[in-house]
Amino acid sequence: MTAKTQTRYVDVSNPSLSVDCPRCGLKTARFEDHCRNCGYKLWPSSVVASAAFKAWRAADPGRAEASRFEVELPRHEELVIDYDARAHELGIHMPPPSNWPFAICFGLFFLSLAAIPFSAPVRITMAAIGGVIFLASVVGWVVVDDSRMFPSEGATGHEAHK
């Protein structure tokens, strides 16, 4: 009997990917050649098992992502985690996102280029550019971002409660 003729005996209406082994009774993959637990031969060959699995999978489009070695159909759940909310629950302070660290690194890059033994005017120019970018970025990160994150008490109306 060929693999094609044996696959017509496959119950394609059964949505399960697992079967109880006839010998040990434990759950194992339905379309594997042997039981994972005791080694009992479930199918005559891997070719027949593969053809049966392909017929079973073709019967329902929802089975397209299944593998013949799995015991359950894969579930695709969107796992969305709000890390800021989770950190707040744990009492961890999360700073707001900022682009200033990249600008700081850019300024440090020019400052480090000034350490390379170029001619004096080139080194001074690179050090000046790097220093200006670095200082402006630090001020922007510390002053601008912090003032947005922690507004002064006068802006929130807490002075009236004193």
C-alpha positions as CSV (number, residue, x, y, z in Angstrom):
1,M,0.0,0.0,0.0
2,T,1.4,3.4,-0.9
3,A,1.5,6.5,1.2
4,K,-1.3,8.1,-0.9
5,T,-3.7,5.3,-0.4
6,Q,-3.1,5.1,3.3
7,T,-3.7,8.8,3.9
8,R,-7.3,8.5,2.9
9,Y,-7.8,6.6,6.1
10,V,-6.6,9.6,8.1
11,D,-9.3,11.2,10.2
12,V,-8.9,14.8,8.9
13,S,-11.9,16.0,10.9
14,N,-10.1,15.4,14.2
15,P,-8.4,18.7,15.0
16,S,-6.0,17.2,17.6
17,L,-2.3,16.9,17.0
18,S,-1.8,14.4,19.8
19,V,-2.9,10.8,20.3
20,D,-2.7,8.4,23.3
21,C,-0.1,5.8,22.6
22,P,-1.6,2.3,22.3
23,R,1.2,0.8,24.3
24,C,2.0,3.2,27.2
25,G,-1.2,5.4,27.1
26,L,0.7,8.7,27.3
27,K,0.0,11.6,25.0
28,T,2.4,11.8,22.0
29,A,2.5,13.6,18.7
30,R,0.0,12.1,16.3
31,F,2.0,12.3,13.1
32,E,5.4,11.1,14.4
33,D,6.7,7.7,13.4
34,H,7.2,6.5,17.0
35,C,5.8,7.3,20.4
36,R,8.1,9.8,22.2
37,N,7.6,7.9,25.4
38,C,8.0,4.2,24.7
39,G,9.1,4.0,21.0
40,Y,6.0,2.2,19.8
41,K,5.7,2.4,16.0
42,L,2.6,4.6,15.2
43,W,3.0,4.7,11.4
44,P,4.5,2.2,9.0
45,S,7.1,4.8,7.8
46,S,7.9,8.5,8.1
47,V,6.8,8.9,4.5
48,V,3.3,7.7,5.3
49,A,3.2,9.8,8.5
50,S,4.3,12.9,6.5
51,A,1.7,12.3,3.8
52,A,-1.0,11.8,6.4
53,F,0.0,15.0,8.1
54,K,-0.1,16.9,4.9
55,A,-3.6,15.6,4.2
56,W,-4.7,16.5,7.7
57,R,-3.2,20.0,7.4
58,A,-4.8,20.6,3.9
59,A,-8.2,19.9,5.3
60,D,-8.3,23.1,7.3
61,P,-6.6,26.4,6.6
62,G,-6.2,27.1,10.3
63,R,-3.8,24.2,10.6
64,A,-1.3,25.7,8.1
65,E,1.3,26.7,10.8
66,A,1.2,23.4,12.6
67,S,4.2,21.1,12.6
68,R,3.8,17.3,12.6
69,F,6.1,17.0,15.7
70,E,3.9,19.2,17.9
71,V,1.3,18.0,20.4
72,E,-0.9,21.1,20.3
73,L,-1.8,23.6,17.6
74,P,0.2,26.7,17.9
75,R,-1.6,29.7,19.2
76,H,-0.7,33.2,18.2
77,E,-1.4,35.6,21.0
78,E,-0.4,39.2,20.9
79,L,1.7,39.6,23.9
80,V,1.7,43.3,24.7
81,I,3.6,44.4,27.8
82,D,3.5,48.0,29.1
83,Y,6.9,48.2,30.6
84,D,6.4,51.7,32.0
85,A,3.2,50.6,33.8
86,R,5.0,47.5,35.1
87,A,8.0,49.5,36.3
88,H,5.6,51.9,38.1
89,E,3.9,49.0,39.8
90,L,7.4,47.8,41.0
91,G,8.3,51.3,42.2
92,I,11.0,51.8,39.5
93,H,11.5,55.2,38.1
94,M,11.6,55.2,34.3
95,P,12.9,58.4,32.7
96,P,11.1,59.6,29.6
97,P,12.6,58.8,26.2
98,S,15.2,61.3,25.0
99,N,17.5,61.8,22.1
100,W,20.0,63.9,24.1
101,P,22.3,60.9,24.9
102,F,23.0,60.5,21.2
103,A,23.9,64.1,20.9
104,I,26.2,63.8,23.9
105,C,27.9,60.9,22.3
106,F,28.3,62.9,19.1
107,G,30.0,65.7,21.0
108,L,32.2,63.2,22.8
109,F,33.2,61.8,19.4
110,F,34.5,65.2,18.3
111,L,36.3,65.6,21.6
112,S,38.0,62.2,21.1
113,L,39.0,63.2,17.6
114,A,40.7,66.2,19.0
115,A,43.0,63.8,20.9
116,I,44.4,62.4,17.6
117,P,47.7,64.1,16.7
118,F,46.5,66.3,13.9
119,S,47.8,69.8,13.4
120,A,47.0,72.2,16.2
121,P,44.3,74.2,14.4
122,V,42.4,71.0,13.5
123,R,42.6,69.7,17.0
124,I,41.4,73.0,18.5
125,T,38.6,73.2,16.0
126,M,37.4,69.6,16.8
127,A,37.7,70.2,20.5
128,A,35.7,73.4,20.3
129,I,33.0,71.8,18.1
130,G,32.8,68.7,20.4
131,G,32.8,70.8,23.5
132,V,29.9,73.0,22.3
133,I,27.9,70.0,21.2
134,F,28.6,68.1,24.4
135,L,27.7,71.0,26.7
136,A,24.6,72.0,24.7
137,S,23.4,68.4,24.8
138,V,24.0,68.0,28.6
139,V,22.2,71.3,29.2
140,G,19.3,70.2,27.0
141,W,19.0,66.9,28.7
142,V,19.3,68.1,32.2
143,V,17.5,71.4,32.0
144,V,15.0,71.1,29.1
145,D,13.9,67.5,29.6
146,D,13.8,67.7,33.4
147,S,11.7,70.9,33.3
148,R,9.2,69.1,31.1
149,M,9.2,66.0,33.4
150,F,9.2,67.9,36.7
151,P,7.4,71.2,36.2
152,S,8.0,73.8,38.9
153,E,5.6,73.9,41.8
154,G,4.2,77.3,40.7
155,A,3.0,75.8,37.4
156,T,1.0,73.0,39.2
157,G,-0.8,75.3,41.7
158,H,0.8,73.9,44.8
159,E,1.7,77.3,46.2
160,A,-1.9,78.0,47.2
161,H,-1.9,75.0,49.5
162,K,1.1,76.2,51.6
